[in-house]
Every structure is written in C-alpha cells, then in structure tokens.
C-alpha cells in the first residue's frame, strides 16, 4: 500500500489543494489498487521545526513515498 508523506511549511497548501493533490496521487494507482489503499499524509512544520545544513528553513517541501 503506498503511503505518501508530504512535509511542508505552515500555510503552504490550502485545504482544497491538499485534496486535489491527494486525488491526483491516488489516480496514479487506481488501475491496479483500490483507492482506499492509497494514503497521503500532510505534515505541517512550524518555523523552528526544520533545519537544512544547520540553518532554519521555511521554504521547502519534502515528499517521501513508502
């Protein structure tokens, strides 16, 4: 079962954008998996929650797929 995790700054996505992205991701798998097997998690990270190269970062989107 695919599990997408999307890490992003607060307010990077509107709720409607999250839903659209989730639907598009699910569409990738629909020819061979039931839609309910596809999981998409959005993780909002606060200003002091991510550091890249030891420096605070607030302009990122990181996606992992299992």
CHARMM-style PDB file with segment names, atoms N, HN, CA, C and O in Angstrom:
ATOM      1  N   UNK     1       0.821  -1.170   0.000  1.00  0.00      PROA
ATOM      2  CA  UNK     1       0.000   0.000   0.000  1.00  0.00      PROA
ATOM      3  C   UNK     1       0.876   1.248   0.000  1.00  0.00      PROA
ATOM      4  O   UNK     1       1.717   1.412   0.885  1.00  0.00      PROA
ATOM      5  N   UNK     2       0.696   2.104  -0.951  1.00  0.00      PROA
ATOM      6  HN  UNK     2       0.013   1.971  -1.670  1.00  0.00      PROA
ATOM      7  CA  UNK     2       1.516   3.313  -0.989  1.00  0.00      PROA
ATOM      8  C   UNK     2       1.126   4.294   0.119  1.00  0.00      PROA
ATOM      9  O   UNK     2      -0.049   4.524   0.403  1.00  0.00      PROA
ATOM     10  N   UNK     3       2.159   4.852   0.723  1.00  0.00      PROA
ATOM     11  HN  UNK     3       3.114   4.665   0.492  1.00  0.00      PROA
ATOM     12  CA  UNK     3       1.955   5.879   1.744  1.00  0.00      PROA
ATOM     13  C   UNK     3       2.852   7.069   1.390  1.00  0.00      PROA
ATOM     14  O   UNK     3       4.079   6.980   1.437  1.00  0.00      PROA
ATOM     15  N   UNK     4       2.221   8.157   1.045  1.00  0.00      PROA
ATOM     16  HN  UNK     4       1.225   8.229   1.007  1.00  0.00      PROA
ATOM     17  CA  UNK     4       2.934   9.393   0.732  1.00  0.00      PROA
ATOM     18  C   UNK     4       2.903  10.283   1.962  1.00  0.00      PROA
ATOM     19  O   UNK     4       1.858  10.462   2.586  1.00  0.00      PROA
ATOM     20  N   UNK     5       4.064  10.842   2.305  1.00  0.00      PROA
ATOM     21  HN  UNK     5       4.914  10.697   1.798  1.00  0.00      PROA
ATOM     22  CA  UNK     5       4.153  11.792   3.401  1.00  0.00      PROA
ATOM     23  C   UNK     5       4.727  13.084   2.833  1.00  0.00      PROA
ATOM     24  O   UNK     5       5.804  13.097   2.237  1.00  0.00      PROA
ATOM     25  N   UNK     6       3.998  14.151   3.028  1.00  0.00      PROA
ATOM     26  HN  UNK     6       3.123  14.140   3.513  1.00  0.00      PROA
ATOM     27  CA  UNK     6       4.384  15.451   2.477  1.00  0.00      PROA
ATOM     28  C   UNK     6       4.620  16.406   3.635  1.00  0.00      PROA
ATOM     29  O   UNK     6       3.699  16.749   4.376  1.00  0.00      PROA
ATOM     30  N   UNK     7       5.864  16.828   3.777  1.00  0.00      PROA
ATOM     31  HN  UNK     7       6.613  16.549   3.175  1.00  0.00      PROA
ATOM     32  CA  UNK     7       6.256  17.764   4.840  1.00  0.00      PROA
ATOM     33  C   UNK     7       6.366  19.146   4.220  1.00  0.00      PROA
ATOM     34  O   UNK     7       6.962  19.305   3.155  1.00  0.00      PROA
ATOM     35  N   UNK     8       5.799  20.141   4.875  1.00  0.00      PROA
ATOM     36  HN  UNK     8       5.315  20.013   5.741  1.00  0.00      PROA
ATOM     37  CA  UNK     8       5.726  21.470   4.268  1.00  0.00      PROA
ATOM     38  C   UNK     8       5.615  22.547   5.343  1.00  0.00      PROA
ATOM     39  O   UNK     8       5.232  22.252   6.475  1.00  0.00      PROA
ATOM     40  N   UNK     9       5.947  23.795   4.999  1.00  0.00      PROA
ATOM     41  HN  UNK     9       6.258  24.034   4.079  1.00  0.00      PROA
ATOM     42  CA  UNK     9       5.760  24.886   5.944  1.00  0.00      PROA
ATOM     43  C   UNK     9       4.271  25.100   6.226  1.00  0.00      PROA
ATOM     44  O   UNK     9       3.416  24.736   5.418  1.00  0.00      PROA
ATOM     45  N   UNK    10       3.983  25.684   7.361  1.00  0.00      PROA
ATOM     46  HN  UNK    10       4.677  25.979   8.017  1.00  0.00      PROA
ATOM     47  CA  UNK    10       2.603  26.031   7.675  1.00  0.00      PROA
ATOM     48  C   UNK    10       2.037  26.918   6.563  1.00  0.00      PROA
ATOM     49  O   UNK    10       2.744  27.766   6.018  1.00  0.00      PROA
ATOM     50  N   UNK    11       0.799  26.722   6.244  1.00  0.00      PROA
ATOM     51  HN  UNK    11       0.226  26.034   6.687  1.00  0.00      PROA
ATOM     52  CA  UNK    11       0.077  27.517   5.240  1.00  0.00      PROA
ATOM     53  C   UNK    11       0.614  27.370   3.823  1.00  0.00      PROA
ATOM     54  O   UNK    11       0.323  28.210   2.971  1.00  0.00      PROA
ATOM     55  N   UNK    12       1.386  26.329   3.550  1.00  0.00      PROA
ATOM     56  HN  UNK    12       1.623  25.647   4.242  1.00  0.00      PROA
ATOM     57  CA  UNK    12       1.890  26.121   2.182  1.00  0.00      PROA
ATOM     58  C   UNK    12       0.777  25.667   1.248  1.00  0.00      PROA
ATOM     59  O   UNK    12       0.798  25.976   0.057  1.00  0.00      PROA
ATOM     60  N   UNK    13      -0.189  24.939   1.782  1.00  0.00      PROA
ATOM     61  HN  UNK    13      -0.206  24.687   2.750  1.00  0.00      PROA
ATOM     62  CA  UNK    13      -1.283  24.411   0.982  1.00  0.00      PROA
ATOM     63  C   UNK    13      -2.620  24.821   1.579  1.00  0.00      PROA
ATOM     64  O   UNK    13      -2.788  24.830   2.798  1.00  0.00      PROA
ATOM     65  N   UNK    14      -3.564  25.157   0.721  1.00  0.00      PROA
ATOM     66  HN  UNK    14      -3.428  25.149  -0.270  1.00  0.00      PROA
ATOM     67  CA  UNK    14      -4.955  25.323   1.145  1.00  0.00      PROA
ATOM     68  C   UNK    14      -5.561  23.927   1.260  1.00  0.00      PROA
ATOM     69  O   UNK    14      -5.041  22.972   0.682  1.00  0.00      PROA
ATOM     70  N   UNK    15      -6.647  23.808   1.998  1.00  0.00      PROA
ATOM     71  HN  UNK    15      -7.070  24.583   2.467  1.00  0.00      PROA
ATOM     72  CA  UNK    15      -7.302  22.502   2.137  1.00  0.00      PROA
ATOM     73  C   UNK    15      -7.721  21.954   0.781  1.00  0.00      PROA
ATOM     74  O   UNK    15      -7.606  20.753   0.540  1.00  0.00      PROA
ATOM     75  N   UNK    16      -8.201  22.807  -0.098  1.00  0.00      PROA
ATOM     76  HN  UNK    16      -8.294  23.783   0.099  1.00  0.00      PROA
ATOM     77  CA  UNK    16      -8.617  22.363  -1.433  1.00  0.00      PROA
ATOM     78  C   UNK    16      -7.423  21.848  -2.245  1.00  0.00      PROA
ATOM     79  O   UNK    16      -7.568  20.915  -3.034  1.00  0.00      PROA
ATOM     80  N   UNK    17      -6.248  22.450  -2.057  1.00  0.00      PROA
ATOM     81  HN  UNK    17      -6.130  23.208  -1.416  1.00  0.00      PROA
ATOM     82  CA  UNK    17      -5.042  21.994  -2.754  1.00  0.00      PROA
ATOM     83  C   UNK    17      -4.592  20.630  -2.227  1.00  0.00      PROA
ATOM     84  O   UNK    17      -4.144  19.777  -2.993  1.00  0.00      PROA
ATOM     85  N   UNK    18      -4.715  20.435  -0.922  1.00  0.00      PROA
ATOM     86  HN  UNK    18      -5.079  21.128  -0.299  1.00  0.00      PROA
ATOM     87  CA  UNK    18      -4.371  19.139  -0.342  1.00  0.00      PROA
ATOM     88  C   UNK    18      -5.272  18.048  -0.912  1.00  0.00      PROA
ATOM     89  O   UNK    18      -4.803  16.968  -1.270  1.00  0.00      PROA
ATOM     90  N   UNK    19      -6.559  18.340  -0.992  1.00  0.00      PROA
ATOM     91  HN  UNK    19      -6.940  19.218  -0.702  1.00  0.00      PROA
ATOM     92  CA  UNK    19      -7.483  17.346  -1.517  1.00  0.00      PROA
ATOM     93  C   UNK    19      -7.192  17.042  -2.986  1.00  0.00      PROA
ATOM     94  O   UNK    19      -7.183  15.880  -3.390  1.00  0.00      PROA
ATOM     95  N   UNK    20      -6.957  18.074  -3.776  1.00  0.00      PROA
ATOM     96  HN  UNK    20      -6.965  19.018  -3.447  1.00  0.00      PROA
ATOM     97  CA  UNK    20      -6.656  17.860  -5.191  1.00  0.00      PROA
ATOM     98  C   UNK    20      -5.378  17.045  -5.372  1.00  0.00      PROA
ATOM     99  O   UNK    20      -5.339  16.118  -6.180  1.00  0.00      PROA
ATOM    100  N   UNK    21      -4.344  17.388  -4.628  1.00  0.00      PROA
ATOM    101  HN  UNK    21      -4.376  18.141  -3.971  1.00  0.00      PROA
ATOM    102  CA  UNK    21      -3.086  16.651  -4.726  1.00  0.00      PROA
ATOM    103  C   UNK    21      -3.279  15.190  -4.302  1.00  0.00      PROA
ATOM    104  O   UNK    21      -2.760  14.279  -4.947  1.00  0.00      PROA
ATOM    105  N   UNK    22      -4.015  14.980  -3.237  1.00  0.00      PROA
ATOM    106  HN  UNK    22      -4.436  15.720  -2.713  1.00  0.00      PROA
ATOM    107  CA  UNK    22      -4.289  13.621  -2.772  1.00  0.00      PROA
ATOM    108  C   UNK    22      -5.047  12.822  -3.828  1.00  0.00      PROA
ATOM    109  O   UNK    22      -4.756  11.646  -4.044  1.00  0.00      PROA
ATOM    110  N   UNK    23      -6.001  13.446  -4.476  1.00  0.00      PROA
ATOM    111  HN  UNK    23      -6.237  14.402  -4.300  1.00  0.00      PROA
ATOM    112  CA  UNK    23      -6.759  12.762  -5.527  1.00  0.00      PROA
ATOM    113  C   UNK    23      -5.869  12.428  -6.722  1.00  0.00      PROA
ATOM    114  O   UNK    23      -5.977  11.342  -7.292  1.00  0.00      PROA
ATOM    115  N   UNK    24      -5.002  13.342  -7.096  1.00  0.00      PROA
ATOM    116  HN  UNK    24      -4.914  14.224  -6.633  1.00  0.00      PROA
ATOM    117  CA  UNK    24      -4.099  13.082  -8.225  1.00  0.00      PROA
ATOM    118  C   UNK    24      -3.106  11.974  -7.912  1.00  0.00      PROA
ATOM    119  O   UNK    24      -2.800  11.148  -8.773  1.00  0.00      PROA
ATOM    120  N   UNK    25      -2.601  11.954  -6.684  1.00  0.00      PROA
ATOM    121  HN  UNK    25      -2.850  12.624  -5.985  1.00  0.00      PROA
ATOM    122  CA  UNK    25      -1.695  10.882  -6.275  1.00  0.00      PROA
ATOM    123  C   UNK    25      -2.433   9.548  -6.315  1.00  0.00      PROA
ATOM    124  O   UNK    25      -1.910   8.558  -6.826  1.00  0.00      PROA
ATOM    125  N   UNK    26      -3.634   9.527  -5.781  1.00  0.00      PROA
ATOM    126  HN  UNK    26      -4.059  10.332  -5.367  1.00  0.00      PROA
ATOM    127  CA  UNK    26      -4.434   8.301  -5.773  1.00  0.00      PROA
ATOM    128  C   UNK    26      -4.715   7.826  -7.198  1.00  0.00      PROA
ATOM    129  O   UNK    26      -4.717   6.624  -7.460  1.00  0.00      PROA
ATOM    130  N   UNK    27      -4.948   8.748  -8.104  1.00  0.00      PROA
ATOM    131  HN  UNK    27      -4.947   9.725  -7.890  1.00  0.00      PROA
ATOM    132  CA  UNK    27      -5.216   8.400  -9.505  1.00  0.00      PROA
ATOM    133  C   UNK    27      -4.067   7.613 -10.135  1.00  0.00      PROA
ATOM    134  O   UNK    27      -4.291   6.799 -11.031  1.00  0.00      PROA
ATOM    135  N   UNK    28      -2.853   7.848  -9.678  1.00  0.00      PROA
ATOM    136  HN  UNK    28      -2.671   8.509  -8.950  1.00  0.00      PROA
ATOM    137  CA  UNK    28      -1.686   7.125 -10.207  1.00  0.00      PROA
ATOM    138  C   UNK    28      -1.864   5.616 -10.035  1.00  0.00      PROA
ATOM    139  O   UNK    28      -1.435   4.837 -10.886  1.00  0.00      PROA
ATOM    140  N   UNK    29      -2.489   5.210  -8.947  1.00  0.00      PROA
ATOM    141  HN  UNK    29      -2.837   5.842  -8.256  1.00  0.00      PROA
ATOM    142  CA  UNK    29      -2.577   3.802  -8.571  1.00  0.00      PROA
ATOM    143  C   UNK    29      -3.909   3.136  -8.923  1.00  0.00      PROA
ATOM    144  O   UNK    29      -4.044   1.919  -8.792  1.00  0.00      PROA
ATOM    145  N   UNK    30      -4.880   3.912  -9.363  1.00  0.00      PROA
ATOM    146  HN  UNK    30      -4.771   4.901  -9.469  1.00  0.00      PROA
ATOM    147  CA  UNK    30      -6.245   3.390  -9.480  1.00  0.00      PROA
ATOM    148  C   UNK    30      -6.403   2.240 -10.463  1.00  0.00      PROA
ATOM    149  O   UNK    30      -7.371   1.486 -10.359  1.00  0.00      PROA
ATOM    150  N   UNK    31      -5.500   2.079 -11.402  1.00  0.00      PROA
ATOM    151  HN  UNK    31      -4.714   2.691 -11.487  1.00  0.00      PROA
ATOM    152  CA  UNK    31      -5.643   0.988 -12.370  1.00  0.00      PROA
ATOM    153  C   UNK    31      -5.300  -0.380 -11.779  1.00  0.00      PROA
ATOM    154  O   UNK    31      -5.645  -1.407 -12.364  1.00  0.00      PROA
ATOM    155  N   UNK    32      -4.617  -0.406 -10.614  1.00  0.00      PROA
ATOM    156  HN  UNK    32      -4.337   0.428 -10.138  1.00  0.00      PROA
ATOM    157  CA  UNK    32      -4.231  -1.696 -10.050  1.00  0.00      PROA
ATOM    158  C   UNK    32      -4.414  -1.823  -8.538  1.00  0.00      PROA
ATOM    159  O   UNK    32      -4.117  -2.872  -7.968  1.00  0.00      PROA
ATOM    160  N   UNK    33      -4.901  -0.764  -7.884  1.00  0.00      PROA
ATOM    161  HN  UNK    33      -5.143   0.088  -8.348  1.00  0.00      PROA
ATOM    162  CA  UNK    33      -5.174  -0.821  -6.444  1.00  0.00      PROA
ATOM    163  C   UNK    33      -6.511  -0.151  -6.142  1.00  0.00      PROA
ATOM    164  O   UNK    33      -6.880   0.825  -6.796  1.00  0.00      PROA
ATOM    165  N   UNK    34      -7.232  -0.668  -5.161  1.00  0.00      PROA
ATOM    166  HN  UNK    34      -6.932  -1.461  -4.630  1.00  0.00      PROA
ATOM    167  CA  UNK    34      -8.402   0.079  -4.705  1.00  0.00      PROA
ATOM    168  C   UNK    34      -7.962   1.423  -4.121  1.00  0.00      PROA
ATOM    169  O   UNK    34      -6.915   1.513  -3.480  1.00  0.00      PROA
ATOM    170  N   UNK    35      -8.742   2.434  -4.338  1.00  0.00      PROA
ATOM    171  HN  UNK    35      -9.592   2.360  -4.859  1.00  0.00      PROA
ATOM    172  CA  UNK    35      -8.370   3.788  -3.922  1.00  0.00      PROA
ATOM    173  C   UNK    35      -8.111   3.888  -2.412  1.00  0.00      PROA
ATOM    174  O   UNK    35      -7.270   4.675  -1.977  1.00  0.00      PROA
ATOM    175  N   UNK    36      -8.830   3.095  -1.618  1.00  0.00      PROA
ATOM    176  HN  UNK    36      -9.514   2.456  -1.971  1.00  0.00      PROA
ATOM    177  CA  UNK    36      -8.671   3.213  -0.166  1.00  0.00      PROA
ATOM    178  C   UNK    36      -7.334   2.686   0.334  1.00  0.00      PROA
ATOM    179  O   UNK    36      -7.006   2.870   1.506  1.00  0.00      PROA
ATOM    180  N   UNK    37      -6.558   2.039  -0.518  1.00  0.00      PROA
ATOM    181  HN  UNK    37      -6.824   1.889  -1.471  1.00  0.00      PROA
ATOM    182  CA  UNK    37      -5.217   1.590  -0.129  1.00  0.00      PROA
ATOM    183  C   UNK    37      -4.181   2.713  -0.174  1.00  0.00      PROA
ATOM    184  O   UNK    37      -3.100   2.577   0.399  1.00  0.00      PROA
ATOM    185  N   UNK    38      -4.493   3.803  -0.836  1.00  0.00      PROA
ATOM    186  HN  UNK    38      -5.371   3.914  -1.302  1.00  0.00      PROA
ATOM    187  CA  UNK    38      -3.523   4.895  -1.011  1.00  0.00      PROA
ATOM    188  C   UNK    38      -3.682   5.891   0.144  1.00  0.00      PROA
ATOM    189  O   UNK    38      -4.769   6.415   0.387  1.00  0.00      PROA
ATOM    190  N   UNK    39      -2.578   6.135   0.843  1.00  0.00      PROA
ATOM    191  HN  UNK    39      -1.696   5.709   0.645  1.00  0.00      PROA
ATOM    192  CA  UNK    39      -2.585   7.066   1.981  1.00  0.00      PROA
ATOM    193  C   UNK    39      -1.692   8.259   1.672  1.00  0.00      PROA
ATOM    194  O   UNK    39      -0.572   8.105   1.184  1.00  0.00      PROA
ATOM    195  N   UNK    40      -2.205   9.452   1.964  1.00  0.00      PROA
ATOM    196  HN  UNK    40      -3.115   9.578   2.361  1.00  0.00      PROA
ATOM    197  CA  UNK    40      -1.433  10.680   1.781  1.00  0.00      PROA
ATOM    198  C   UNK    40      -1.530  11.474   3.088  1.00  0.00      PROA
ATOM    199  O   UNK    40      -2.622  11.836   3.525  1.00  0.00      PROA
ATOM    200  N   UNK    41      -0.383  11.735   3.697  1.00  0.00      PROA
ATOM    201  HN  UNK    41       0.504  11.441   3.341  1.00  0.00      PROA
ATOM    202  CA  UNK    41      -0.317  12.491   4.945  1.00  0.00      PROA
ATOM    203  C   UNK    41       0.354  13.831   4.683  1.00  0.00      PROA
ATOM    204  O   UNK    41       1.386  13.891   4.014  1.00  0.00      PROA
ATOM    205  N   UNK    42      -0.217  14.890   5.198  1.00  0.00      PROA
ATOM    206  HN  UNK    42      -1.055  14.841   5.741  1.00  0.00      PROA
ATOM    207  CA  UNK    42       0.386  16.218   5.133  1.00  0.00      PROA
ATOM    208  C   UNK    42       0.872  16.568   6.531  1.00  0.00      PROA
ATOM    209  O   UNK    42       0.107  16.526   7.494  1.00  0.00      PROA
ATOM    210  N   UNK    43       2.154  16.916   6.631  1.00  0.00      PROA
ATOM    211  HN  UNK    43       2.775  16.950   5.848  1.00  0.00      PROA
ATOM    212  CA  UNK    43       2.757  17.287   7.914  1.00  0.00      PROA
ATOM    213  C   UNK    43       3.184  18.750   7.842  1.00  0.00      PROA
ATOM    214  O   UNK    43       4.135  19.096   7.141  1.00  0.00      PROA
ATOM    215  N   UNK    44       2.491  19.577   8.554  1.00  0.00      PROA
ATOM    216  HN  UNK    44       1.719  19.295   9.123  1.00  0.00      PROA
ATOM    217  CA  UNK    44       2.837  20.996   8.612  1.00  0.00      PROA
ATOM    218  C   UNK    44       3.951  21.199   9.630  1.00  0.00      PROA
ATOM    219  O   UNK    44       3.831  20.776  10.779  1.00  0.00      PROA
ATOM    220  N   UNK    45       5.024  21.841   9.213  1.00  0.00      PROA
ATOM    221  HN  UNK    45       5.121  22.185   8.279  1.00  0.00      PROA
ATOM    222  CA  UNK    45       6.186  22.057  10.071  1.00  0.00      PROA
ATOM    223  C   UNK    45       6.287  23.553  10.388  1.00  0.00      PROA
ATOM    224  O   UNK    45       6.296  24.387   9.483  1.00  0.00      PROA
ATOM    225  N   UNK    46       6.360  23.876  11.660  1.00  0.00      PROA
ATOM    226  HN  UNK    46       6.353  23.198  12.395  1.00  0.00      PROA
ATOM    227  CA  UNK    46       6.468  25.268  12.086  1.00  0.00      PROA
ATOM    228  C   UNK    46       7.818  25.887  11.741  1.00  0.00      PROA
ATOM    229  O   UNK    46       8.736  25.192  11.306  1.00  0.00      PROA
ATOM    230  N   UNK    47       7.930  27.200  11.939  1.00  0.00      PROA
ATOM    231  HN  UNK    47       7.184  27.765  12.292  1.00  0.00      PROA
ATOM    232  CA  UNK    47       9.140  27.940  11.548  1.00  0.00      PROA
ATOM    233  C   UNK    47      10.413  27.368  12.157  1.00  0.00      PROA
ATOM    234  O   UNK    47      11.445  27.324  11.488  1.00  0.00      PROA
ATOM    235  N   UNK    48      10.364  26.936  13.394  1.00  0.00      PROA
ATOM    236  HN  UNK    48       9.526  26.972  13.938  1.00  0.00      PROA
ATOM    237  CA  UNK    48      11.572  26.414  14.053  1.00  0.00      PROA
ATOM    238  C   UNK    48      11.632  24.894  13.995  1.00  0.00      PROA
ATOM    239  O   UNK    48      12.356  24.275  14.774  1.00  0.00      PROA
ATOM    240  N   UNK    49      10.871  24.276  13.072  1.00  0.00      PROA
ATOM    241  HN  UNK    49      10.282  24.779  12.439  1.00  0.00      PROA
ATOM    242  CA  UNK    49      10.781  22.835  13.037  1.00  0.00      PROA
ATOM    243  C   UNK    49      11.664  22.134  12.024  1.00  0.00      PROA
ATOM    244  O   UNK    49      11.737  20.905  12.032  1.00  0.00      PROA
ATOM    245  N   UNK    50      12.333  22.866  11.156  1.00  0.00      PROA
ATOM    246  HN  UNK    50      12.274  23.864  11.150  1.00  0.00      PROA
ATOM    247  CA  UNK    50      13.185  22.220  10.163  1.00  0.00      PROA
ATOM    248  C   UNK    50      14.448  23.036   9.965  1.00  0.00      PROA
ATOM    249  O   UNK    50      14.413  24.261   9.849  1.00  0.00      PROA
ATOM    250  N   UNK    51      15.555  22.329   9.930  1.00  0.00      PROA
ATOM    251  HN  UNK    51      15.584  21.334  10.025  1.00  0.00      PROA
ATOM    252  CA  UNK    51      16.852  22.952   9.668  1.00  0.00      PROA
ATOM    253  C   UNK    51      17.506  22.208   8.516  1.00  0.00      PROA
ATOM    254  O   UNK    51      17.537  20.977   8.504  1.00  0.00      PROA
ATOM    255  N   UNK    52      18.017  22.935   7.569  1.00  0.00      PROA
ATOM    256  HN  UNK    52      17.992  23.935   7.578  1.00  0.00      PROA
ATOM    257  CA  UNK    52      18.751  22.357   6.455  1.00  0.00      PROA
ATOM    258  C   UNK    52      20.174  22.892   6.523  1.00  0.00      PROA
ATOM    259  O   UNK    52      20.388  24.104   6.505  1.00  0.00      PROA
ATOM    260  N   UNK    53      21.133  22.001   6.601  1.00  0.00      PROA
ATOM    261  HN  UNK    53      20.960  21.017   6.617  1.00  0.00      PROA
ATOM    262  CA  UNK    53      22.523  22.419   6.738  1.00  0.00      PROA
ATOM    263  C   UNK    53      22.774  23.220   7.997  1.00  0.00      PROA
ATOM    264  O   UNK    53      23.643  24.091   8.022  1.00  0.00      PROA
ATOM    265  N   UNK    54      22.009  22.925   9.054  1.00  0.00      PROA
ATOM    266  HN  UNK    54      21.303  22.217   9.034  1.00  0.00      PROA
ATOM    267  CA  UNK    54      22.173  23.620  10.325  1.00  0.00      PROA
ATOM    268  C   UNK    54      21.500  24.972  10.395  1.00  0.00      PROA
ATOM    269  O   UNK    54      21.616  25.667  11.404  1.00  0.00      PROA
ATOM    270  N   UNK    55      20.803  25.357   9.350  1.00  0.00      PROA
ATOM    271  HN  UNK    55      20.709  24.792   8.531  1.00  0.00      PROA
ATOM    272  CA  UNK    55      20.136  26.657   9.308  1.00  0.00      PROA
ATOM    273  C   UNK    55      18.618  26.458   9.238  1.00  0.00      PROA
ATOM    274  O   UNK    55      18.145  25.522   8.592  1.00  0.00      PROA
ATOM    275  N   UNK    56      17.847  27.341   9.906  1.00  0.00      PROA
ATOM    276  HN  UNK    56      18.230  28.101  10.431  1.00  0.00      PROA
ATOM    277  CA  UNK    56      16.391  27.203   9.827  1.00  0.00      PROA
ATOM    278  C   UNK    56      15.905  27.389   8.387  1.00  0.00      PROA
ATOM    279  O   UNK    56      16.401  28.244   7.655  1.00  0.00      PROA
ATOM    280  N   UNK    57      14.936  26.579   8.004  1.00  0.00      PROA
ATOM    281  HN  UNK    57      14.533  25.884   8.600  1.00  0.00      PROA
ATOM    282  CA  UNK    57      14.411  26.644   6.637  1.00  0.00      PROA
ATOM    283  C   UNK    57      12.892  26.698   6.687  1.00  0.00      PROA
ATOM    284  O   UNK    57      12.259  25.954   7.437  1.00  0.00      PROA
ATOM    285  N   UNK    58      12.317  27.577   5.890  1.00  0.00      PROA
ATOM    286  HN  UNK    58      12.831  28.181   5.282  1.00  0.00      PROA
ATOM    287  CA  UNK    58      10.872  27.698   5.830  1.00  0.00      PROA
ATOM    288  C   UNK    58      10.406  27.750   4.375  1.00  0.00      PROA
ATOM    289  O   UNK    58       9.295  28.200   4.095  1.00  0.00      PROA
ATOM    290  N   UNK    59      11.245  27.295   3.456  1.00  0.00      PROA
ATOM    291  HN  UNK    59      12.148  26.929   3.683  1.00  0.00      PROA
ATOM    292  CA  UNK    59      10.895  27.316   2.026  1.00  0.00      PROA
ATOM    293  C   UNK    59      11.202  25.952   1.423  1.00  0.00      PROA
ATOM    294  O   UNK    59      12.094  25.816   0.586  1.00  0.00      PROA
ATOM    295  N   UNK    60      10.460  24.956   1.855  1.00  0.00      PROA
ATOM    296  HN  UNK    60       9.735  25.066   2.535  1.00  0.00      PROA
ATOM    297  CA  UNK    60      10.750  23.579   1.468  1.00  0.00      PROA
ATOM    298  C   UNK    60       9.444  22.815   1.284  1.00  0.00      PROA
ATOM    299  O   UNK    60       8.405  23.200   1.819  1.00  0.00      PROA
ATOM    300  N   UNK    61       9.508  21.757   0.541  1.00  0.00      PROA
ATOM    301  HN  UNK    61      10.352  21.444   0.106  1.00  0.00      PROA
ATOM    302  CA  UNK    61       8.508  20.698   0.535  1.00  0.00      PROA
ATOM    303  C   UNK    61       9.296  19.404   0.366  1.00  0.00      PROA
ATOM    304  O   UNK    61      10.084  19.262  -0.570  1.00  0.00      PROA
ATOM    305  N   UNK    62       9.078  18.475   1.270  1.00  0.00      PROA
ATOM    306  HN  UNK    62       8.438  18.591   2.030  1.00  0.00      PROA
ATOM    307  CA  UNK    62       9.777  17.188   1.208  1.00  0.00      PROA
ATOM    308  C   UNK    62       8.721  16.096   1.114  1.00  0.00      PROA
ATOM    309  O   UNK    62       7.754  16.083   1.877  1.00  0.00      PROA
ATOM    310  N   UNK    63       8.915  15.190   0.180  1.00  0.00      PROA
ATOM    311  HN  UNK    63       9.700  15.201  -0.439  1.00  0.00      PROA
ATOM    312  CA  UNK    63       7.969  14.111  -0.041  1.00  0.00      PROA
ATOM    313  C   UNK    63       8.696  12.785   0.108  1.00  0.00      PROA
ATOM    314  O   UNK    63       9.756  12.579  -0.484  1.00  0.00      PROA
ATOM    315  N   UNK    64       8.127  11.891   0.895  1.00  0.00      PROA
ATOM    316  HN  UNK    64       7.267  12.057   1.376  1.00  0.00      PROA
ATOM    317  CA  UNK    64       8.630  10.530   0.986  1.00  0.00      PROA
ATOM    318  C   UNK    64       7.491   9.583   0.598  1.00  0.00      PROA
ATOM    319  O   UNK    64       6.326   9.832   0.907  1.00  0.00      PROA
ATOM    320  N   UNK    65       7.853   8.498  -0.082  1.00  0.00      PROA
ATOM    321  HN  UNK    65       8.800   8.296  -0.332  1.00  0.00      PROA
ATOM    322  CA  UNK    65       6.866   7.519  -0.514  1.00  0.00      PROA
ATOM    323  C   UNK    65       7.327   6.142  -0.076  1.00  0.00      PROA
ATOM    324  O   UNK    65       8.434   5.713  -0.402  1.00  0.00      PROA
ATOM    325  N   UNK    66       6.476   5.455   0.661  1.00  0.00      PROA
ATOM    326  HN  UNK    66       5.576   5.804   0.926  1.00  0.00      PROA
ATOM    327  CA  UNK    66       6.743   4.078   1.087  1.00  0.00      PROA
ATOM    328  C   UNK    66       5.764   3.167   0.372  1.00  0.00      PROA
ATOM    329  OT1 UNK    66       5.794   1.952   0.570  1.00  0.00      PROA
TER     330      UNK     66
END
